[in-house]
Amino acid sequence: MTTTARIRAILDAEAKAIRSITVDDTYARALDAMATCSGKIITVGMGKAGYVARRFAATLASTATPAFFVHPSEAAHGDLGHVEDGDCILAFSTSGKTTEVVEFIDMARHLNPSGVVIGITSHPDSSLRDRADIVLDMGVIEEPCPLGLTPTASIAAMSAIADALTLTLMERKGVTREQYGVRHHGGYLGRKARTDNV
């Protein structure tokens, strides 16, 4: 296979992973939980999924939904103290078996008994599924990695789900250009939010 054909195949595999996501009423339940959260929105994930969770929190914050990321390993050393009752936790794990993430959910329940846990996962035998109140299913994903290990298609799908949640919540809240500009005042996007001409 030529280099260009291989790159095309990888891009197609990642696009297929996104197109294959089943969107059902579970997403409406997740959006309702986020929109009506009486506490904070906290995102959590480990490894590559952790980077998605961190970006998700940052994008939520810039679109008028305050959120922050808690690293599950640091949670075991005191950062779990950020969690309070009424928080909405979004946990990202393709396998749903990541020890640090599962432990975070278990321990967070002690501090957050009435809060909602939303799990974003793929594997059907996921421990995260058993612990989440709402599960957003990524579906079964075939990674284009020659070893079948590097999580690129799954991370593309996970990122797309995070983006869909962010933008749908932003629309639901009626976030204006001005409100966006107040939160994201720097750089090109900050200028664009504050003026019609850039």
C-alpha positions in Angstrom: 0.0 0.0 0.0 1.3 3.4 -0.9 1.8 6.1 1.8 -1.1 8.2 0.5 -3.4 5.1 0.4 -2.4 4.2 3.9 -3.1 7.7 5.2 -6.5 7.7 3.4 -7.3 4.3 5.0 -6.5 5.6 8.5 -8.6 8.8 8.0 -11.5 6.6 6.7 -11.2 4.3 9.7 -11.4 7.2 12.1 -14.3 8.8 10.2 -16.1 5.4 10.2 -15.7 5.2 14.0 -17.5 8.5 14.3 -20.2 7.7 11.8 -20.9 4.4 13.6 -21.8 6.0 16.9 -25.4 5.3 17.7 -27.1 8.5 18.9 -30.2 7.8 21.0 -32.1 9.3 23.9 -29.2 8.6 26.2 -27.6 11.7 24.8 -30.6 13.8 25.8 -30.4 12.4 29.3 -26.7 13.2 29.5 -27.4 16.8 28.3 -30.2 17.2 30.8 -27.9 16.0 33.6 -25.2 18.5 32.6 -27.6 21.4 32.1 -29.4 20.9 35.4 -26.3 20.0 37.5 -26.5 21.7 40.8 -22.8 21.4 41.4 -19.7 21.4 39.2 -19.0 19.5 36.0 -15.9 17.4 36.4 -14.2 15.4 33.7 -11.8 12.5 34.3 -9.8 10.1 32.1 -6.4 8.4 32.0 -3.8 8.4 29.2 -5.1 9.4 25.8 -8.7 9.5 27.1 -7.5 11.9 29.8 -6.3 14.3 27.1 -9.8 14.2 25.6 -11.4 14.8 29.0 -9.0 17.7 29.7 -9.9 19.3 26.3 -13.6 18.7 26.9 -13.4 20.6 30.2 -11.5 23.5 28.6 -14.0 23.7 25.7 -17.0 23.6 28.0 -15.5 26.4 30.1 -14.9 28.6 27.0 -18.5 28.0 25.9 -20.1 29.2 29.2 -20.3 25.9 31.1 -17.7 26.0 33.9 -15.9 22.6 34.1 -12.5 21.3 35.1 -10.5 18.1 34.7 -9.3 16.0 37.6 -6.4 13.6 37.0 -7.5 10.2 38.5 -4.0 9.4 39.8 -3.8 12.8 41.5 -7.3 12.2 42.9 -5.8 9.4 45.0 -3.4 11.8 46.6 -5.9 14.5 47.6 -7.5 16.0 44.4 -10.6 13.9 45.1 -11.3 16.7 47.5 -12.5 18.8 44.6 -15.6 16.5 44.4 -18.7 17.6 46.3 -22.3 16.3 46.4 -24.3 17.3 43.4 -21.4 17.3 40.9 -21.8 15.9 37.4 -18.8 13.6 36.5 -18.0 12.7 33.0 -15.6 9.7 32.9 -13.8 8.8 29.6 -12.4 5.3 29.1 -12.5 3.3 25.9 -12.1 0.0 27.7 -14.1 1.2 30.8 -11.7 -0.9 32.8 -8.9 1.6 33.5 -8.2 1.1 37.2 -7.6 4.7 38.1 -10.8 5.9 36.5 -12.9 3.1 38.0 -11.4 3.8 41.5 -12.1 7.5 41.0 -15.8 6.8 40.4 -16.0 4.4 43.4 -14.3 6.9 45.8 -16.2 10.0 44.4 -19.5 8.3 45.2 -18.7 8.8 48.9 -18.4 12.5 48.4 -21.1 12.8 45.7 -23.9 10.4 46.5 -26.6 12.4 44.7 -24.4 13.4 41.7 -24.6 11.9 38.2 -21.9 9.9 36.6 -21.8 9.8 32.8 -19.5 7.2 31.3 -18.1 7.4 27.8 -16.9 3.9 26.8 -16.8 1.3 24.2 -16.2 -2.2 25.6 -19.5 -4.1 26.4 -17.9 -5.7 29.5 -16.8 -2.4 30.9 -16.6 -1.8 34.7 -17.4 1.8 34.0 -20.8 0.7 32.6 -21.7 -0.8 35.9 -20.8 2.3 37.8 -22.2 5.1 35.5 -25.8 6.4 35.8 -25.7 7.2 32.1 -23.6 5.5 29.5 -22.7 7.0 26.1 -21.7 4.0 24.0 -18.9 4.6 21.5 -19.7 1.2 19.9 -17.2 -1.5 18.9 -14.2 0.3 17.2 -11.6 -1.3 15.0 -8.3 0.6 15.4 -6.3 1.2 12.2 -3.0 0.8 14.0 -1.0 -2.1 12.4 -0.8 -3.7 15.9 -4.4 -3.0 16.7 -3.4 -1.2 19.8 -2.8 2.5 19.3 -6.2 4.2 20.2 -6.7 6.6 17.3 -10.1 5.7 15.9 -11.5 5.3 19.5 -10.0 8.7 20.5 -11.5 10.3 17.4 -14.9 9.0 18.3 -14.5 10.0 22.0 -13.5 13.5 20.9 -16.4 13.8 18.6 -18.8 12.8 21.4 -17.3 15.5 23.6 -17.6 18.1 20.9 -21.3 17.1 20.2 -22.1 17.5 23.9 -20.3 20.8 24.2 -22.0 22.4 21.2 -25.4 21.1 21.9 -25.2 22.3 25.5 -24.0 25.7 24.2 -27.0 26.0 21.9 -29.4 24.9 24.6 -28.1 27.6 26.9 -28.3 30.2 24.1 -24.7 31.3 24.5 -24.1 34.5 22.6 -21.1 35.8 20.7 -20.5 38.3 23.5 -20.6 35.7 26.2 -18.1 33.6 24.3 -15.8 36.6 23.8 -15.8 37.4 27.6 -14.6 33.9 28.3 -12.3 33.6 25.3 -11.0 37.1 24.9 -7.4 36.3 23.6 -6.0 35.5 20.2 -7.8 35.3 16.9 -11.0 33.8 18.3 -11.2 36.4 21.0 -10.9 39.2 18.4 -13.4 37.4 16.1 -15.9 37.1 19.0 -15.7 40.9 19.7 -15.8 42.2 16.1 -17.4 41.5 12.8 -14.2 42.1 10.9 -11.0 40.3 11.7 
